[in-house]
């Protein structure tokens, strides 16, 4: 994105000077897509860990009742 100066009555119209680096527009859709991927992976990991802890606690409880 380029910063554009507001022209006033006192200043003449200014032209933008080309920079040595190429200007790219922001890739907002790619950022949103990667964010959704990370949210999805986090949710899957959370569910797997939660279910794993439940299974461990239930199996401990069953072994304690049998003893």
VEXVOVO-682928 format. One record per atom (N, C-alpha, C): residue number from 1; chain; atom name; x, y, z. Coordinates in pm, 1 decimal, decimal comma, padded with zeros to 6 digits. Each point is the difference from the previous one (the first is absolute). Example, Ala and Ser with C-alpha at 12.3 -4.5 7.8 and 13.67 -1.06 7.14 Angstrom:
residues 2
<atom n="1" chain="A" atom="N" px="01319,0" py="-00569,0" pz="00780,0"/>
<atom n="1" chain="A" atom="CA" px="-00089,0" py="00119,0" pz="00000,0"/>
<atom n="1" chain="A" atom="C" px="00090,0" py="00120,0" pz="00000,0"/>
<atom n="2" chain="A" atom="N" px="-00035,0" py="00105,0" pz="-00072,0"/>
<atom n="2" chain="A" atom="CA" px="00082,0" py="00119,0" pz="00006,0"/>
<atom n="2" chain="A" atom="C" px="-00077,0" py="00109,0" pz="00073,0"/>
END
This chain:
residues 67
<atom n="1" chain="A" atom="N" px="00084,3" py="-00116,6" pz="00000,0"/>
<atom n="1" chain="A" atom="CA" px="-00084,3" py="00116,6" pz="00000,0"/>
<atom n="1" chain="A" atom="C" px="00089,6" py="00124,0" pz="00000,0"/>
<atom n="2" chain="A" atom="N" px="-00041,2" py="00098,2" pz="-00073,5"/>
<atom n="2" chain="A" atom="CA" px="00078,6" py="00121,6" pz="-00007,5"/>
<atom n="2" chain="A" atom="C" px="-00067,5" py="00109,6" pz="00078,5"/>
<atom n="3" chain="A" atom="N" px="00080,9" py="00081,2" pz="00063,2"/>
<atom n="3" chain="A" atom="CA" px="-00051,6" py="00114,1" pz="00073,4"/>
<atom n="3" chain="A" atom="C" px="-00017,0" py="00115,9" pz="-00097,7"/>
<atom n="4" chain="A" atom="N" px="-00119,9" py="00053,7" pz="-00006,7"/>
<atom n="4" chain="A" atom="CA" px="-00029,1" py="00106,8" pz="-00093,7"/>
<atom n="4" chain="A" atom="C" px="-00018,9" py="00128,0" pz="00078,7"/>
<atom n="5" chain="A" atom="N" px="00072,3" py="00104,2" pz="-00041,8"/>
<atom n="5" chain="A" atom="CA" px="-00008,5" py="00128,1" pz="00069,6"/>
<atom n="5" chain="A" atom="C" px="-00119,4" py="00078,7" pz="-00053,8"/>
<atom n="6" chain="A" atom="N" px="-00067,8" py="00069,8" pz="00087,4"/>
<atom n="6" chain="A" atom="CA" px="-00111,1" py="00085,8" pz="-00039,0"/>
<atom n="6" chain="A" atom="C" px="00056,2" py="00127,7" pz="-00060,8"/>
<atom n="7" chain="A" atom="N" px="-00050,6" py="00039,3" pz="-00115,8"/>
<atom n="7" chain="A" atom="CA" px="00048,4" py="00123,0" pz="-00061,1"/>
<atom n="7" chain="A" atom="C" px="-00077,8" py="00118,5" pz="00056,4"/>
<atom n="8" chain="A" atom="N" px="00070,9" py="00106,0" pz="00025,3"/>
<atom n="8" chain="A" atom="CA" px="-00063,2" py="00121,6" pz="00050,3"/>
<atom n="8" chain="A" atom="C" px="00013,5" py="00109,4" pz="-00104,6"/>
<atom n="9" chain="A" atom="N" px="-00061,5" py="00112,1" pz="00024,8"/>
<atom n="9" chain="A" atom="CA" px="00007,0" py="00110,6" pz="-00095,2"/>
<atom n="9" chain="A" atom="C" px="00141,7" py="00054,2" pz="-00011,8"/>
<atom n="10" chain="A" atom="N" px="00076,5" py="-00004,4" pz="00109,4"/>
<atom n="10" chain="A" atom="CA" px="00135,8" py="00055,3" pz="-00000,9"/>
<atom n="10" chain="A" atom="C" px="00098,1" py="-00091,2" pz="-00073,1"/>
<atom n="11" chain="A" atom="N" px="-00016,2" py="-00131,1" pz="00015,7"/>
<atom n="11" chain="A" atom="CA" px="00096,1" py="-00091,4" pz="-00062,1"/>
<atom n="11" chain="A" atom="C" px="-00049,2" py="-00042,9" pz="-00137,8"/>
<atom n="12" chain="A" atom="N" px="00092,9" py="-00020,7" pz="-00089,3"/>
<atom n="12" chain="A" atom="CA" px="-00033,4" py="-00046,8" pz="-00134,0"/>
<atom n="12" chain="A" atom="C" px="-00026,5" py="-00149,8" pz="00004,1"/>
<atom n="13" chain="A" atom="N" px="-00055,4" py="-00049,4" pz="-00105,0"/>
<atom n="13" chain="A" atom="CA" px="-00028,9" py="-00142,9" pz="-00007,6"/>
<atom n="13" chain="A" atom="C" px="00131,1" py="-00078,4" pz="00002,2"/>
<atom n="14" chain="A" atom="N" px="00009,0" py="-00095,7" pz="00092,3"/>
<atom n="14" chain="A" atom="CA" px="00122,1" py="-00077,8" pz="00014,9"/>
<atom n="14" chain="A" atom="C" px="-00017,3" py="-00134,2" pz="-00069,5"/>
<atom n="15" chain="A" atom="N" px="00104,2" py="-00045,3" pz="-00063,5"/>
<atom n="15" chain="A" atom="CA" px="-00003,3" py="-00131,0" pz="-00063,8"/>
<atom n="15" chain="A" atom="C" px="00072,1" py="-00098,7" pz="00090,0"/>
<atom n="16" chain="A" atom="N" px="-00046,8" py="-00123,6" pz="-00003,1"/>
<atom n="16" chain="A" atom="CA" px="00062,7" py="-00104,3" pz="00080,8"/>
<atom n="16" chain="A" atom="C" px="00129,0" py="-00043,6" pz="-00066,4"/>
<atom n="17" chain="A" atom="N" px="00105,0" py="-00010,7" pz="00079,3"/>
<atom n="17" chain="A" atom="CA" px="00127,8" py="-00044,7" pz="-00054,2"/>
<atom n="17" chain="A" atom="C" px="00003,2" py="-00152,1" pz="00004,3"/>
<atom n="18" chain="A" atom="N" px="00041,5" py="-00063,1" pz="-00107,5"/>
<atom n="18" chain="A" atom="CA" px="00004,3" py="-00146,4" pz="00000,5"/>
<atom n="18" chain="A" atom="C" px="00110,0" py="-00049,2" pz="00092,5"/>
<atom n="19" chain="A" atom="N" px="-00030,6" py="-00101,1" pz="00078,3"/>
<atom n="19" chain="A" atom="CA" px="00099,8" py="-00054,8" pz="00091,9"/>
<atom n="19" chain="A" atom="C" px="00074,2" py="-00114,8" pz="-00067,7"/>
<atom n="20" chain="A" atom="N" px="00113,2" py="-00036,5" pz="00056,8"/>
<atom n="20" chain="A" atom="CA" px="00080,9" py="-00108,1" pz="-00056,4"/>
<atom n="20" chain="A" atom="C" px="-00067,7" py="-00135,1" pz="00024,1"/>
<atom n="21" chain="A" atom="N" px="-00074,0" py="-00010,9" pz="00109,6"/>
<atom n="21" chain="A" atom="CA" px="-00068,7" py="-00125,4" pz="00031,9"/>
<atom n="21" chain="A" atom="C" px="-00135,0" py="-00004,9" pz="-00069,9"/>
<atom n="22" chain="A" atom="N" px="-00041,9" py="-00115,8" pz="-00046,6"/>
<atom n="22" chain="A" atom="CA" px="-00133,7" py="-00009,8" pz="-00058,8"/>
<atom n="22" chain="A" atom="C" px="-00106,0" py="00008,3" pz="00109,3"/>
<atom n="23" chain="A" atom="N" px="-00110,0" py="00062,1" pz="-00031,4"/>
<atom n="23" chain="A" atom="CA" px="-00109,4" py="00015,3" pz="00096,3"/>
<atom n="23" chain="A" atom="C" px="-00099,8" py="-00113,6" pz="-00019,5"/>
<atom n="24" chain="A" atom="N" px="-00032,8" py="-00067,6" pz="00106,5"/>
<atom n="24" chain="A" atom="CA" px="-00097,8" py="-00107,7" pz="-00004,5"/>
<atom n="24" chain="A" atom="C" px="-00119,0" py="00037,6" pz="00086,0"/>
<atom n="25" chain="A" atom="N" px="-00116,9" py="-00038,0" pz="-00043,8"/>
<atom n="25" chain="A" atom="CA" px="-00118,6" py="00024,4" pz="00081,4"/>
<atom n="25" chain="A" atom="C" px="-00007,5" py="-00107,3" pz="00107,9"/>
<atom n="26" chain="A" atom="N" px="-00062,1" py="00027,5" pz="00113,7"/>
<atom n="26" chain="A" atom="CA" px="-00006,8" py="-00098,7" pz="00107,4"/>
<atom n="26" chain="A" atom="C" px="-00085,4" py="-00120,0" pz="-00039,9"/>
<atom n="27" chain="A" atom="N" px="00044,2" py="-00116,1" pz="00038,6"/>
<atom n="27" chain="A" atom="CA" px="-00069,5" py="-00124,1" pz="-00032,8"/>
<atom n="27" chain="A" atom="C" px="-00089,2" py="-00038,9" pz="00117,4"/>
<atom n="28" chain="A" atom="N" px="-00108,4" py="00071,7" pz="00019,1"/>
<atom n="28" chain="A" atom="CA" px="-00083,4" py="-00020,1" pz="00117,8"/>
<atom n="28" chain="A" atom="C" px="-00071,4" py="-00134,1" pz="-00002,3"/>
<atom n="29" chain="A" atom="N" px="-00040,5" py="-00047,6" pz="-00116,2"/>
<atom n="29" chain="A" atom="CA" px="-00072,8" py="-00126,3" pz="-00004,6"/>
<atom n="29" chain="A" atom="C" px="00089,8" py="-00116,0" pz="00040,6"/>
<atom n="30" chain="A" atom="N" px="00130,2" py="00007,0" pz="-00032,1"/>
<atom n="30" chain="A" atom="CA" px="00091,9" py="-00105,1" pz="00040,6"/>
<atom n="30" chain="A" atom="C" px="00018,3" py="00000,2" pz="00151,3"/>
<atom n="31" chain="A" atom="N" px="00005,7" py="00117,6" pz="00062,1"/>
<atom n="31" chain="A" atom="CA" px="00014,3" py="00008,0" pz="00145,3"/>
<atom n="31" chain="A" atom="C" px="-00122,4" py="-00059,2" pz="00069,4"/>
<atom n="32" chain="A" atom="N" px="-00116,2" py="00028,5" pz="-00051,8"/>
<atom n="32" chain="A" atom="CA" px="-00123,1" py="-00051,9" pz="00060,0"/>
<atom n="32" chain="A" atom="C" px="-00004,1" py="-00151,5" pz="-00013,9"/>
<atom n="33" chain="A" atom="N" px="00039,5" py="-00052,2" pz="-00115,9"/>
<atom n="33" chain="A" atom="CA" px="-00001,5" py="-00144,3" pz="-00021,9"/>
<atom n="33" chain="A" atom="C" px="00096,4" py="-00070,2" pz="00095,3"/>
<atom n="34" chain="A" atom="N" px="00119,4" py="00054,4" pz="00018,7"/>
<atom n="34" chain="A" atom="CA" px="00095,2" py="-00062,3" pz="00092,4"/>
<atom n="34" chain="A" atom="C" px="-00049,2" py="00008,6" pz="00143,4"/>
<atom n="35" chain="A" atom="N" px="-00065,9" py="00107,7" pz="00034,7"/>
<atom n="35" chain="A" atom="CA" px="-00056,8" py="00012,5" pz="00133,2"/>
<atom n="35" chain="A" atom="C" px="-00105,4" py="-00106,3" pz="00025,2"/>
<atom n="36" chain="A" atom="N" px="-00082,8" py="-00025,0" pz="-00099,9"/>
<atom n="36" chain="A" atom="CA" px="-00103,0" py="-00103,4" pz="00014,4"/>
<atom n="36" chain="A" atom="C" px="00062,5" py="-00138,5" pz="00013,1"/>
<atom n="37" chain="A" atom="N" px="00109,1" py="-00024,9" pz="-00070,9"/>
<atom n="37" chain="A" atom="CA" px="00070,1" py="-00128,7" pz="00010,9"/>
<atom n="37" chain="A" atom="C" px="00053,4" py="-00018,3" pz="00141,3"/>
<atom n="38" chain="A" atom="N" px="00062,9" py="00104,9" pz="00056,0"/>
<atom n="38" chain="A" atom="CA" px="00055,2" py="-00010,3" pz="00135,7"/>
<atom n="38" chain="A" atom="C" px="-00110,5" py="-00017,4" pz="00103,6"/>
<atom n="39" chain="A" atom="N" px="-00112,5" py="00067,7" pz="-00018,4"/>
<atom n="39" chain="A" atom="CA" px="-00112,0" py="-00016,8" pz="00092,5"/>
<atom n="39" chain="A" atom="C" px="-00052,6" py="-00142,4" pz="-00007,1"/>
<atom n="40" chain="A" atom="N" px="-00011,9" py="-00053,7" pz="-00119,8"/>
<atom n="40" chain="A" atom="CA" px="-00047,4" py="-00137,4" pz="-00017,1"/>
<atom n="40" chain="A" atom="C" px="00093,4" py="-00101,5" pz="00063,5"/>
<atom n="41" chain="A" atom="N" px="00130,2" py="00016,9" pz="-00022,7"/>
<atom n="41" chain="A" atom="CA" px="00096,9" py="-00092,5" pz="00060,6"/>
<atom n="41" chain="A" atom="C" px="-00001,9" py="00008,7" pz="00151,9"/>
<atom n="42" chain="A" atom="N" px="-00012,7" py="00120,9" pz="00050,9"/>
<atom n="42" chain="A" atom="CA" px="-00006,5" py="00016,6" pz="00145,5"/>
<atom n="42" chain="A" atom="C" px="-00122,9" py="-00066,6" pz="00058,6"/>
<atom n="43" chain="A" atom="N" px="-00112,6" py="00013,5" pz="-00068,6"/>
<atom n="43" chain="A" atom="CA" px="-00124,2" py="-00062,3" pz="00047,2"/>
<atom n="43" chain="A" atom="C" px="00009,8" py="-00151,8" pz="-00002,3"/>
<atom n="44" chain="A" atom="N" px="00058,2" py="-00055,7" pz="-00105,3"/>
<atom n="44" chain="A" atom="CA" px="00016,7" py="-00145,5" pz="-00008,3"/>
<atom n="44" chain="A" atom="C" px="00091,9" py="-00050,0" pz="00111,0"/>
<atom n="45" chain="A" atom="N" px="00110,9" py="00068,9" pz="00023,3"/>
<atom n="45" chain="A" atom="CA" px="00092,2" py="-00040,0" pz="00107,4"/>
<atom n="45" chain="A" atom="C" px="-00067,3" py="00008,6" pz="00136,0"/>
<atom n="46" chain="A" atom="N" px="-00079,0" py="00104,1" pz="00022,0"/>
<atom n="46" chain="A" atom="CA" px="-00070,5" py="00015,5" pz="00126,9"/>
<atom n="46" chain="A" atom="C" px="-00095,8" py="-00117,7" pz="00023,1"/>
<atom n="47" chain="A" atom="N" px="-00075,1" py="-00037,4" pz="-00101,8"/>
<atom n="47" chain="A" atom="CA" px="-00096,0" py="-00110,0" pz="00013,6"/>
<atom n="47" chain="A" atom="C" px="00072,5" py="-00131,5" pz="00025,1"/>
<atom n="48" chain="A" atom="N" px="00109,9" py="-00025,1" pz="-00072,3"/>
<atom n="48" chain="A" atom="CA" px="00074,1" py="-00123,6" pz="00019,8"/>
<atom n="48" chain="A" atom="C" px="00059,2" py="-00008,6" pz="00140,2"/>
<atom n="49" chain="A" atom="N" px="00056,0" py="00108,1" pz="00048,2"/>
<atom n="49" chain="A" atom="CA" px="00058,1" py="00000,1" pz="00135,1"/>
<atom n="49" chain="A" atom="C" px="-00108,3" py="-00017,1" pz="00105,0"/>
<atom n="50" chain="A" atom="N" px="-00113,0" py="00067,6" pz="-00017,5"/>
<atom n="50" chain="A" atom="CA" px="-00110,0" py="-00010,9" pz="00095,4"/>
<atom n="50" chain="A" atom="C" px="-00052,9" py="-00143,2" pz="00007,3"/>
<atom n="51" chain="A" atom="N" px="-00019,7" py="-00063,5" pz="-00115,9"/>
<atom n="51" chain="A" atom="CA" px="-00048,5" py="-00138,4" pz="-00000,4"/>
<atom n="51" chain="A" atom="C" px="00104,3" py="-00096,0" pz="00054,8"/>
<atom n="52" chain="A" atom="N" px="00127,3" py="00025,6" pz="-00025,8"/>
<atom n="52" chain="A" atom="CA" px="00105,6" py="-00085,5" pz="00053,0"/>
<atom n="52" chain="A" atom="C" px="00005,7" py="00006,8" pz="00151,6"/>
<atom n="53" chain="A" atom="N" px="-00014,1" py="00118,4" pz="00056,6"/>
<atom n="53" chain="A" atom="CA" px="00000,8" py="00014,2" pz="00146,0"/>
<atom n="53" chain="A" atom="C" px="-00120,7" py="-00070,3" pz="00060,1"/>
<atom n="54" chain="A" atom="N" px="-00115,8" py="00010,6" pz="-00063,8"/>
<atom n="54" chain="A" atom="CA" px="-00119,5" py="-00068,9" pz="00050,1"/>
<atom n="54" chain="A" atom="C" px="00021,8" py="-00150,5" pz="00002,8"/>
<atom n="55" chain="A" atom="N" px="00057,7" py="-00055,8" pz="-00107,1"/>
<atom n="55" chain="A" atom="CA" px="00022,7" py="-00145,4" pz="-00005,8"/>
<atom n="55" chain="A" atom="C" px="00096,9" py="-00043,7" pz="00108,9"/>
<atom n="56" chain="A" atom="N" px="00104,1" py="00079,3" pz="00023,9"/>
<atom n="56" chain="A" atom="CA" px="00097,7" py="-00034,9" pz="00103,6"/>
<atom n="56" chain="A" atom="C" px="-00066,2" py="00002,1" pz="00137,0"/>
<atom n="57" chain="A" atom="N" px="-00080,2" py="00102,1" pz="00028,2"/>
<atom n="57" chain="A" atom="CA" px="-00065,1" py="00009,1" pz="00130,6"/>
<atom n="57" chain="A" atom="C" px="-00101,7" py="-00111,9" pz="00019,1"/>
<atom n="58" chain="A" atom="N" px="-00074,3" py="-00035,2" pz="-00104,1"/>
<atom n="58" chain="A" atom="CA" px="-00098,8" py="-00107,6" pz="00010,8"/>
<atom n="58" chain="A" atom="C" px="00070,0" py="-00133,2" pz="00021,4"/>
<atom n="59" chain="A" atom="N" px="00109,6" py="-00025,3" pz="-00069,6"/>
<atom n="59" chain="A" atom="CA" px="00071,1" py="-00127,1" pz="00016,5"/>
<atom n="59" chain="A" atom="C" px="00060,5" py="-00010,3" pz="00139,7"/>
<atom n="60" chain="A" atom="N" px="00049,8" py="00110,0" pz="00057,3"/>
<atom n="60" chain="A" atom="CA" px="00051,8" py="-00001,7" pz="00137,1"/>
<atom n="60" chain="A" atom="C" px="-00111,9" py="-00028,9" pz="00099,2"/>
<atom n="61" chain="A" atom="N" px="-00115,3" py="00059,1" pz="-00024,2"/>
<atom n="61" chain="A" atom="CA" px="-00114,0" py="-00020,2" pz="00089,6"/>
<atom n="61" chain="A" atom="C" px="-00045,9" py="-00146,8" pz="-00004,4"/>
<atom n="62" chain="A" atom="N" px="00001,4" py="-00059,7" pz="-00119,3"/>
<atom n="62" chain="A" atom="CA" px="-00042,3" py="-00140,2" pz="-00014,3"/>
<atom n="62" chain="A" atom="C" px="00099,3" py="-00093,5" pz="00070,2"/>
<atom n="63" chain="A" atom="N" px="00129,6" py="00028,5" pz="-00010,6"/>
<atom n="63" chain="A" atom="CA" px="00098,7" py="-00085,4" pz="00066,3"/>
<atom n="63" chain="A" atom="C" px="-00007,2" py="00014,6" pz="00150,7"/>
<atom n="64" chain="A" atom="N" px="-00032,1" py="00119,9" pz="00050,6"/>
<atom n="64" chain="A" atom="CA" px="-00013,2" py="00020,6" pz="00143,8"/>
<atom n="64" chain="A" atom="C" px="-00122,9" py="-00071,9" pz="00054,8"/>
<atom n="65" chain="A" atom="N" px="-00107,7" py="-00007,1" pz="-00078,2"/>
<atom n="65" chain="A" atom="CA" px="-00122,0" py="-00068,4" pz="00046,2"/>
<atom n="65" chain="A" atom="C" px="00019,6" py="-00150,0" pz="00001,6"/>
<atom n="66" chain="A" atom="N" px="00079,4" py="-00054,1" pz="-00091,2"/>
<atom n="66" chain="A" atom="CA" px="00024,0" py="-00144,6" pz="-00005,7"/>
<atom n="66" chain="A" atom="C" px="00090,4" py="-00045,6" pz="00113,9"/>
<atom n="67" chain="A" atom="N" px="00082,9" py="00087,4" pz="00051,2"/>
<atom n="67" chain="A" atom="CA" px="00096,2" py="-00039,1" pz="00104,7"/>
<atom n="67" chain="A" atom="C" px="-00062,4" py="-00011,3" pz="00134,9"/>
END
